[in-house]
């Protein structure tokens, strides 16, 4: 149908499809058009002619909304966007649009939303933006803007959300921001902003969601007016050069949930008035110059879950109240000048949530801390025996330490290395896999905790079996964390899918039947994690290198280092990062996680979908061919169902009879198998979370039968 035949249409919405190509420039003939939405397609434009559709919209006298995010648009942002004089929303988020914001943008006096984030825009932010006095949402984050933040933005008195994070902005924060009396959320993080924090910012009592100024070059004192932020939930000041004492007035922020002040130069004592912040769940003061004793009152904050005080100059004893806290699950007091006896209750019983290293004056504690015995405490010597698993594991791991060499190295990950080793248990030598965490890597402690918590809750034939864990101190007095797993002799799925070995016999490749069996195992594992546990477990990082193969070439899912445990009733997740979103692996992580959306089963089926496509095509999502908006999902979608044989990994047939494709049992049935698995994978990896397939039953058990293929139940 020609667009010219839709002359009376007011709303044109084709979002969430997979349309490709260049959009026609005949839009200008739709004189009544008001809403134009293309979000979530594969459309592209990279020159003035291809951007003609946008220019033609200037002929639509009542035009209001342009929404073209999540496409493949590139090239310079057309200056004609400033001629859409009746627009109220311009949404061009997450493309690869370059160039500058036209200075004429200030002529769009009715504009309420300007969303240009996650592009390649450069230059300065036009001063003329300050003319857009009806603006309520302005998002310019994750671009390459430079220069100073225009003070004219302070004229946007109706603004409720402002994001200029992750650019190259310099200069100071404009005091005129104090005029933004309706502002709920402000993010200026990850720039090069200097100077002090304006008092005017701290008088914005409207801020209720977050104030994020992290990772800049801000200096000077934290204004005592911070106590005026009585309604906000998150304050992030990490990674600046702030100094002086922490003002007592901050305790007026009684609904504050997350307070991040790490990586500055704050001095003096920790205010005992922090106890008044009853809603505080996360407090991070790591890496400052704080001194004095730790206020025991912190232990009385009933919601406090995470407390980080490492790398300061704190002295005195650890407050006993910390051991009485029922909410505290992570406590880092490392590298201070603390002394005295370490409590043995509460968080102090949990090595995965506790760090007290680097305090030479500490003694006592649970035996696994390996601290010196406190004076006159011989009579209180702990008579309890160590659990059998740890009595086996600790010496065994120490014995394996000598084997931690390149020869025994199986692989390296973000948080540590994996080795092959031998453990003697009751006279029997067992080959095991030992995952040793690199505790110098930020996030490794949390990864160890998350993996322990997840593995404690699961038991399934398609999951890697853990033998034991080890939380100890090594021979140098440093923290040591390791996990010991059942050894998988055939290594990772990744090593088979991307094997360079293509001998005539096909050794080193996987047959179609083997890949189908592995697909069954992967889906069964995910179905169990999502639906078979008491609380759903979201893996968050499924990929071929985290799928291991046993002697019979059956798959076992492993690496729960960033897994999340979801309490559906409370709609909360444990083991989540305090202030940043999920960090999965590039190419496998669900797109919405990059926008800060919560983890979910909808998000967790994305990576299995990509993994299945990779397993049957031999193409990695990070392959060089996937650029300019093309990705593995679209590659598979374009071939389904008629061309699946063309995109299939040619090595699938190397080990079949006759070593050629025509010798397979039934070409038509083989195509049927491939089409079904590609369909499943494409449904799992759709751009929109709610459009993805959810696995609700064993589902793929029929894949191993030649006669029929069942697709899992969906919702």
Protein Blocks (a to p, Z undefined) as FASTA:
>chain_A
ZZklmmmbfbdcfehiacecjddfklmmmmmbmbdcfehiabdcfbfklmmmmmmmmmmm
kbfbdcfehiabecjddfklmmmmmbcbdcfehiabehjddfklmmmmmbfbdcfehiab
ecjddfklmmmmmbfbdcfehiabehjddfklmmmmmbcbdcfehiabehjddfklmmmm
mbfbdcfehiabecjddfklmmmmkbmkbccfehiabecjddfklmmmmmbfbdcfehia
becjddfklmmmmmbfbdcfehiabehjddfklmmmmmbmbdcfehiabecjddfklmmm
mklmbdcfehiabecjddfklmmpmkbmbdcfehiabecjddfehjllmmklgcfehiak
bgejjfklopacdehilmmpcfbdcdfklmmmmmmmmmmmmmmcfklpnbdcfkbccddd
dddeehiacddddddddfkbghklmmmmmmmmmmmmgccfkbccdfbdcddddfkopacd
dddddddfklpfklmmmccbdcfkopoiacfklmmmmmmmmmmmmmmmmmmpmbdcdekl
acfklpccdfkopacdehjllgccddfknopaehiafkbccdddehjacfklmnopacdf
klmmmmmmmmmmmmmnopafkbfklgghiafklmmmmmpmklmmmmpcfklmmmmghiia
klpmblklmmmmmmmmmmmmmmmmgfblklpccdfbfklmmmmpmkbccddddZZ
